Amino acid sequence: MANVLFVCLHNAGRSQMSQVLFERAVATAGAGHAAASAGTTPAGRVHPEVVAAMAELGVDLADRVPQLLTDELASWADVVVTMGCGDACPYVPGTRYFDWELPDPKGRPLAEVRATRDDIARRVQILLTQLQ
């Protein structure tokens, strides 16, 4: 079992979608991995366009509160997936890191947010395979 942490700047878009899509994939596969998400400078809420895109999949992110990336949370993770946080993400020795280059969905049209969501879903499936 691996603890996977998804990190972006505001924990209001990419990392939130990644966490939920990973949790769904894990549940489907019966893999037993755990996931969390955080941001280096958390927003006050999940971006509305992200809430709308995920609602299309039956996922409600409206009540999620973005959280700050802490050293404790980074230490919890066996795997850290970063998305645009650059040098602000901490380095923990012994932790596997992946960097996913994905556009920030904030303020983008819903069609573009859907494309990012679907890209994340594909990447999550690959990651899950790598963790098996």
Z-matrix of the N, CA and C atoms (Angstrom, degrees):
N
C 1 1.456
C 2 1.522 1 109.48
N 3 1.324 2 116.31 1 134.81
C 4 1.459 3 121.47 2 178.56
C 5 1.530 4 110.23 3 -117.16
N 6 1.317 5 115.31 4 145.06
C 7 1.460 6 121.99 5 171.54
C 8 1.519 7 106.67 6 -96.94
N 9 1.333 8 116.23 7 120.82
C 10 1.459 9 121.52 8 -175.36
C 11 1.521 10 109.28 9 -114.36
N 12 1.324 11 115.75 10 127.85
C 13 1.461 12 122.48 11 179.95
C 14 1.524 13 108.76 12 -113.55
N 15 1.322 14 116.28 13 125.56
C 16 1.453 15 123.10 14 177.44
C 17 1.524 16 108.32 15 -103.16
N 18 1.339 17 116.69 16 125.20
C 19 1.459 18 121.01 17 -173.48
C 20 1.520 19 110.94 18 -128.12
N 21 1.336 20 115.61 19 130.95
C 22 1.456 21 121.33 20 169.82
C 23 1.530 22 107.39 21 -137.36
N 24 1.303 23 117.33 22 -171.65
C 25 1.463 24 119.67 23 -175.91
C 26 1.523 25 113.01 24 -64.57
N 27 1.330 26 116.12 25 -55.53
C 28 1.462 27 119.73 26 -169.42
C 29 1.530 28 114.87 27 -107.46
N 30 1.315 29 117.59 28 -3.66
C 31 1.469 30 121.65 29 -177.00
C 32 1.527 31 110.25 30 51.47
N 33 1.325 32 114.73 31 38.59
C 34 1.462 33 120.03 32 -176.59
C 35 1.526 34 112.32 33 -127.30
N 36 1.332 35 116.44 34 5.54
C 37 1.451 36 119.71 35 -177.89
C 38 1.508 37 112.54 36 -151.42
N 39 1.338 38 115.73 37 -92.04
C 40 1.469 39 121.30 38 -174.27
C 41 1.521 40 113.18 39 -56.48
N 42 1.317 41 117.74 40 -48.22
C 43 1.468 42 119.72 41 -176.38
C 44 1.526 43 111.47 42 -69.98
N 45 1.324 44 117.46 43 -34.73
C 46 1.474 45 119.83 44 176.92
C 47 1.527 46 110.47 45 -65.18
N 48 1.347 47 116.53 46 -46.08
C 49 1.464 48 119.34 47 178.67
C 50 1.524 49 110.16 48 -62.40
N 51 1.322 50 116.47 49 -41.86
C 52 1.467 51 120.50 50 -178.85
C 53 1.517 52 111.87 51 -61.36
N 54 1.323 53 116.86 52 -45.14
C 55 1.458 54 120.28 53 -179.63
C 56 1.522 55 111.16 54 -59.77
N 57 1.315 56 116.64 55 -49.17
C 58 1.464 57 120.48 56 -176.87
C 59 1.527 58 111.31 57 -66.51
N 60 1.325 59 116.33 58 -42.91
C 61 1.466 60 118.92 59 179.80
C 62 1.531 61 111.24 60 -66.92
N 63 1.325 62 117.27 61 -35.46
C 64 1.459 63 120.64 62 175.78
C 65 1.529 64 110.32 63 -65.62
N 66 1.330 65 117.36 64 -45.42
C 67 1.468 66 120.88 65 179.59
C 68 1.529 67 110.92 66 -60.33
N 69 1.323 68 116.85 67 -40.17
C 70 1.472 69 120.08 68 177.92
C 71 1.527 70 110.90 69 -65.08
N 72 1.330 71 116.82 70 -43.14
C 73 1.467 72 120.48 71 179.83
C 74 1.524 73 111.18 72 -64.94
N 75 1.324 74 116.72 73 -39.74
C 76 1.471 75 121.49 74 178.49
C 77 1.526 76 109.90 75 -63.67
N 78 1.332 77 116.75 76 -43.98
C 79 1.463 78 120.60 77 -179.88
C 80 1.529 79 110.64 78 -62.54
N 81 1.314 80 116.93 79 -40.82
C 82 1.457 81 121.44 80 179.25
C 83 1.527 82 111.21 81 -66.06
N 84 1.330 83 115.62 82 -40.75
C 85 1.470 84 120.65 83 -177.67
C 86 1.525 85 112.77 84 -83.19
N 87 1.329 86 117.39 85 -13.79
C 88 1.453 87 120.40 86 -176.05
C 89 1.514 88 112.11 87 64.22
N 90 1.335 89 115.89 88 35.81
C 91 1.464 90 120.68 89 -171.67
C 92 1.525 91 114.72 90 -84.30
N 93 1.310 92 119.62 91 -25.01
C 94 1.457 93 121.11 92 176.24
C 95 1.511 94 116.70 93 81.01
N 96 1.321 95 118.68 94 10.89
C 97 1.463 96 120.67 95 177.23
C 98 1.532 97 109.87 96 -79.71
N 99 1.334 98 116.14 97 158.64
C 100 1.466 99 121.72 98 177.68
C 101 1.521 100 108.71 99 -115.48
N 102 1.336 101 116.12 100 153.63
C 103 1.458 102 120.43 101 -178.75
C 104 1.517 103 110.82 102 -138.24
N 105 1.332 104 114.22 103 152.97
C 106 1.465 105 122.43 104 173.15
C 107 1.520 106 106.25 105 -148.36
N 108 1.323 107 115.64 106 167.41
C 109 1.453 108 120.06 107 175.80
C 110 1.514 109 109.12 108 -141.61
N 111 1.334 110 115.14 109 156.52
C 112 1.461 111 120.53 110 -178.66
C 113 1.520 112 108.80 111 -159.29
N 114 1.329 113 114.56 112 170.22
C 115 1.455 114 120.62 113 178.34
C 116 1.513 115 111.12 114 -135.34
N 117 1.320 116 115.73 115 153.13
C 118 1.460 117 119.98 116 179.54
C 119 1.518 118 111.48 117 -75.34
N 120 1.325 119 117.10 118 -28.74
C 121 1.470 120 123.02 119 174.23
C 122 1.527 121 107.10 120 -139.47
N 123 1.339 122 117.55 121 81.19
C 124 1.462 123 121.34 122 -171.81
C 125 1.532 124 113.51 123 -59.61
N 126 1.317 125 113.89 124 142.26
C 127 1.461 126 121.65 125 174.27
C 128 1.524 127 109.18 126 -80.07
N 129 1.304 128 116.20 127 174.08
C 130 1.460 129 121.07 128 178.04
C 131 1.509 130 114.10 129 -78.97
N 132 1.349 131 115.67 130 -21.59
C 133 1.471 132 120.44 131 -178.74
C 134 1.524 133 108.90 132 -159.26
N 135 1.317 134 115.27 133 166.04
C 136 1.458 135 120.94 134 175.29
C 137 1.531 136 107.50 135 -71.52
N 138 1.320 137 116.62 136 138.98
C 139 1.462 138 121.14 137 -178.55
C 140 1.531 139 110.43 138 -57.09
N 141 1.337 140 117.90 139 134.87
C 142 1.470 141 120.85 140 -177.37
C 143 1.530 142 113.80 141 -58.43
N 144 1.339 143 117.71 142 -35.10
C 145 1.461 144 119.56 143 179.58
C 146 1.530 145 111.17 144 -68.68
N 147 1.322 146 117.01 145 -28.14
C 148 1.465 147 121.47 146 175.96
C 149 1.525 148 109.39 147 -73.68
N 150 1.322 149 116.61 148 -42.06
C 151 1.468 150 120.80 149 176.44
C 152 1.527 151 109.33 150 -57.90
N 153 1.330 152 117.30 151 -44.31
C 154 1.469 153 121.41 152 -179.18
C 155 1.534 154 111.46 153 -64.77
N 156 1.325 155 117.24 154 -44.98
C 157 1.469 156 120.43 155 -178.90
C 158 1.523 157 111.77 156 -64.45
N 159 1.318 158 117.02 157 -39.03
C 160 1.463 159 119.73 158 -179.79
C 161 1.529 160 111.36 159 -75.49
N 162 1.324 161 116.98 160 -29.91
C 163 1.471 162 120.24 161 177.02
C 164 1.527 163 110.49 162 -61.58
N 165 1.328 164 116.85 163 -30.66
C 166 1.466 165 120.37 164 176.80
C 167 1.524 166 111.86 165 -61.55
N 168 1.324 167 116.93 166 -23.44
C 169 1.472 168 121.75 167 177.81
C 170 1.523 169 111.87 168 -97.77
N 171 1.331 170 116.56 169 6.46
C 172 1.458 171 120.60 170 -179.39
C 173 1.518 172 113.53 171 81.13
N 174 1.333 173 117.12 172 20.59
C 175 1.464 174 122.37 173 -179.51
C 176 1.524 175 108.76 174 -110.62
N 177 1.323 176 116.80 175 125.35
C 178 1.462 177 121.62 176 -179.92
C 179 1.525 178 109.85 177 -100.66
N 180 1.327 179 116.55 178 109.86
C 181 1.468 180 121.77 179 177.27
C 182 1.526 181 112.06 180 -103.23
N 183 1.323 182 117.45 181 3.73
C 184 1.463 183 121.24 182 -173.44
C 185 1.524 184 113.58 183 -59.04
N 186 1.323 185 117.92 184 -33.05
C 187 1.463 186 120.95 185 -176.97
C 188 1.526 187 113.64 186 -95.14
N 189 1.311 188 117.71 187 0.20
C 190 1.469 189 120.53 188 179.51
C 191 1.519 190 109.85 189 -70.80
N 192 1.322 191 115.08 190 141.39
C 193 1.458 192 121.32 191 178.35
C 194 1.529 193 108.20 192 -114.17
N 195 1.337 194 117.05 193 119.51
C 196 1.468 195 119.46 194 177.85
C 197 1.522 196 111.11 195 -56.76
N 198 1.333 197 115.92 196 143.06
C 199 1.466 198 119.75 197 -178.39
C 200 1.527 199 110.77 198 -122.46
N 201 1.308 200 114.42 199 154.63
C 202 1.452 201 122.72 200 -179.09
C 203 1.524 202 110.89 201 -77.32
N 204 1.305 203 115.80 202 137.75
C 205 1.458 204 121.00 203 172.93
C 206 1.526 205 108.17 204 -71.87
N 207 1.322 206 116.12 205 122.13
C 208 1.464 207 121.54 206 179.00
C 209 1.520 208 109.36 207 -115.82
N 210 1.327 209 115.84 208 163.14
C 211 1.462 210 119.85 209 175.93
C 212 1.520 211 110.72 210 -61.57
N 213 1.336 212 117.26 211 -36.65
C 214 1.466 213 121.21 212 179.61
C 215 1.526 214 111.10 213 -63.47
N 216 1.322 215 115.66 214 -43.27
C 217 1.463 216 119.78 215 179.61
C 218 1.529 217 110.36 216 -66.27
N 219 1.314 218 116.97 217 -41.63
C 220 1.462 219 120.69 218 177.30
C 221 1.526 220 111.09 219 -62.93
N 222 1.328 221 117.46 220 -38.39
C 223 1.462 222 121.68 221 179.16
C 224 1.529 223 111.91 222 -69.20
N 225 1.328 224 117.29 223 -29.06
C 226 1.471 225 122.63 224 178.00
C 227 1.525 226 111.04 225 -63.99
N 228 1.330 227 115.40 226 -31.55
C 229 1.469 228 120.85 227 -171.11
C 230 1.525 229 112.93 228 -79.31
N 231 1.331 230 114.51 229 139.15
C 232 1.461 231 121.71 230 168.98
C 233 1.525 232 109.46 231 -89.62
N 234 1.328 233 114.85 232 -28.72
C 235 1.462 234 122.70 233 -178.89
C 236 1.525 235 107.72 234 -133.61
N 237 1.340 236 116.41 235 132.37
C 238 1.462 237 121.42 236 175.58
C 239 1.525 238 107.76 237 -120.51
N 240 1.326 239 114.96 238 126.46
C 241 1.460 240 121.29 239 176.00
C 242 1.517 241 106.90 240 -109.09
N 243 1.327 242 116.34 241 115.90
C 244 1.460 243 120.88 242 -179.15
C 245 1.521 244 109.92 243 -100.65
N 246 1.327 245 114.25 244 150.12
C 247 1.463 246 121.43 245 -179.13
C 248 1.519 247 108.82 246 -142.72
N 249 1.308 248 116.30 247 82.99
C 250 1.453 249 119.88 248 173.72
C 251 1.511 250 117.01 249 84.30
N 252 1.325 251 118.77 250 14.01
C 253 1.476 252 118.37 251 -179.13
C 254 1.521 253 112.41 252 -95.76
N 255 1.314 254 117.64 253 -6.47
C 256 1.462 255 121.68 254 173.78
C 257 1.516 256 114.26 255 53.95
N 258 1.320 257 115.36 256 -136.39
C 259 1.463 258 121.34 257 -176.64
C 260 1.524 259 113.76 258 -70.62
N 261 1.329 260 118.00 259 -10.21
C 262 1.465 261 120.52 260 -179.82
C 263 1.525 262 112.42 261 -72.63
N 264 1.325 263 117.18 262 -16.15
C 265 1.464 264 120.48 263 178.67
C 266 1.523 265 109.34 264 -80.06
N 267 1.327 266 117.27 265 132.36
C 268 1.462 267 119.48 266 -179.74
C 269 1.513 268 111.77 267 -73.21
N 270 1.303 269 116.01 268 154.87
C 271 1.456 270 121.61 269 175.64
C 272 1.517 271 107.99 270 -107.19
N 273 1.322 272 116.31 271 126.32
C 274 1.459 273 122.34 272 177.71
C 275 1.530 274 107.16 273 -117.82
N 276 1.334 275 118.02 274 116.67
C 277 1.469 276 120.18 275 -180.00
C 278 1.528 277 111.44 276 -56.27
N 279 1.319 278 116.08 277 140.59
C 280 1.454 279 120.82 278 178.55
C 281 1.521 280 113.69 279 87.80
N 282 1.311 281 117.00 280 -4.86
C 283 1.459 282 121.68 281 179.82
C 284 1.523 283 109.05 282 -96.10
N 285 1.336 284 116.33 283 137.59
C 286 1.465 285 120.61 284 175.87
C 287 1.526 286 108.76 285 -82.20
N 288 1.319 287 115.85 286 136.91
C 289 1.462 288 121.50 287 -179.31
C 290 1.518 289 110.62 288 -121.05
N 291 1.320 290 114.92 289 140.62
C 292 1.456 291 122.99 290 171.92
C 293 1.521 292 106.63 291 -131.01
N 294 1.312 293 117.52 292 141.40
C 295 1.454 294 121.31 293 175.49
C 296 1.519 295 108.58 294 -117.03
N 297 1.322 296 115.50 295 119.42
C 298 1.452 297 121.05 296 178.67
C 299 1.523 298 108.23 297 -103.40
N 300 1.319 299 116.84 298 117.36
C 301 1.460 300 120.84 299 176.43
C 302 1.520 301 108.13 300 -83.17
N 303 1.326 302 114.55 301 105.95
C 304 1.461 303 121.82 302 -178.42
C 305 1.523 304 108.42 303 -134.51
N 306 1.322 305 118.22 304 142.88
C 307 1.464 306 119.50 305 177.38
C 308 1.523 307 111.08 306 -69.59
N 309 1.317 308 115.45 307 145.54
C 310 1.461 309 120.97 308 175.26
C 311 1.528 310 107.47 309 -69.39
N 312 1.329 311 118.78 310 124.86
C 313 1.467 312 120.15 311 -177.01
C 314 1.529 313 114.42 312 -76.50
N 315 1.302 314 117.94 313 -9.14
C 316 1.468 315 121.01 314 -176.42
C 317 1.530 316 110.93 315 -56.00
N 318 1.344 317 114.50 316 123.83
C 319 1.449 318 120.80 317 176.18
C 320 1.521 319 115.76 318 74.61
N 321 1.315 320 117.66 319 4.77
C 322 1.467 321 120.56 320 -178.53
C 323 1.539 322 109.99 321 -87.47
N 324 1.331 323 116.37 322 156.04
C 325 1.466 324 119.48 323 175.73
C 326 1.531 325 110.56 324 -62.33
N 327 1.310 326 115.29 325 151.81
C 328 1.463 327 120.92 326 -176.69
C 329 1.525 328 112.04 327 -55.89
N 330 1.319 329 118.23 328 -37.42
C 331 1.470 330 120.31 329 179.70
C 332 1.522 331 111.04 330 -60.94
N 333 1.326 332 118.30 331 -38.15
C 334 1.463 333 121.54 332 178.60
C 335 1.523 334 111.16 333 -71.44
N 336 1.330 335 116.59 334 -36.71
C 337 1.471 336 120.71 335 177.83
C 338 1.525 337 109.44 336 -66.24
N 339 1.317 338 116.99 337 -39.37
C 340 1.470 339 120.75 338 175.85
C 341 1.529 340 110.47 339 -59.96
N 342 1.320 341 116.85 340 -43.01
C 343 1.466 342 120.64 341 -179.85
C 344 1.531 343 110.27 342 -62.73
N 345 1.331 344 117.02 343 -41.32
C 346 1.468 345 120.74 344 176.98
C 347 1.517 346 110.17 345 -64.69
N 348 1.322 347 116.85 346 -44.52
C 349 1.474 348 121.63 347 178.15
C 350 1.521 349 110.75 348 -57.60
N 351 1.317 350 116.89 349 -45.62
C 352 1.460 351 120.74 350 -178.26
C 353 1.531 352 111.13 351 -68.54
N 354 1.326 353 116.98 352 -35.01
C 355 1.465 354 121.47 353 175.67
C 356 1.525 355 109.57 354 -64.07
N 357 1.325 356 116.52 355 -43.47
C 358 1.469 357 120.80 356 177.74
C 359 1.528 358 109.95 357 -60.96
N 360 1.324 359 117.44 358 -43.25
C 361 1.467 360 120.52 359 -179.82
C 362 1.529 361 110.88 360 -59.24
N 363 1.335 362 117.03 361 -40.39
C 364 1.469 363 120.51 362 177.65
C 365 1.536 364 110.85 363 -65.23
N 366 1.316 365 115.92 364 -43.66
C 367 1.464 366 120.54 365 -179.48
C 368 1.529 367 111.32 366 -65.62
N 369 1.317 368 116.45 367 -36.90
C 370 1.465 369 121.05 368 177.78
C 371 1.518 370 110.38 369 -61.54
N 372 1.321 371 117.58 370 -42.50
C 373 1.469 372 120.63 371 178.84
C 374 1.525 373 110.89 372 -62.50
N 375 1.321 374 116.97 373 -41.26
C 376 1.473 375 120.84 374 177.12
C 377 1.526 376 110.56 375 -63.64
N 378 1.322 377 116.06 376 -45.56
C 379 1.469 378 120.36 377 179.11
C 380 1.517 379 110.63 378 -59.82
N 381 1.301 380 116.85 379 -45.41
C 382 1.461 381 120.59 380 -179.90
C 383 1.526 382 110.78 381 -59.10
N 384 1.308 383 117.05 382 -40.75
C 385 1.468 384 121.44 383 176.78
C 386 1.531 385 110.30 384 -62.81
N 387 1.318 386 117.54 385 -40.76
C 388 1.469 387 121.62 386 -179.99
C 389 1.524 388 111.41 387 -66.36
N 390 1.316 389 117.57 388 -27.12
C 391 1.468 390 120.83 389 -178.30
C 392 1.529 391 113.00 390 -85.11
N 393 1.327 392 117.87 391 -12.64
C 394 1.467 393 120.93 392 -177.49
C 395 1.514 394 111.42 393 -76.39
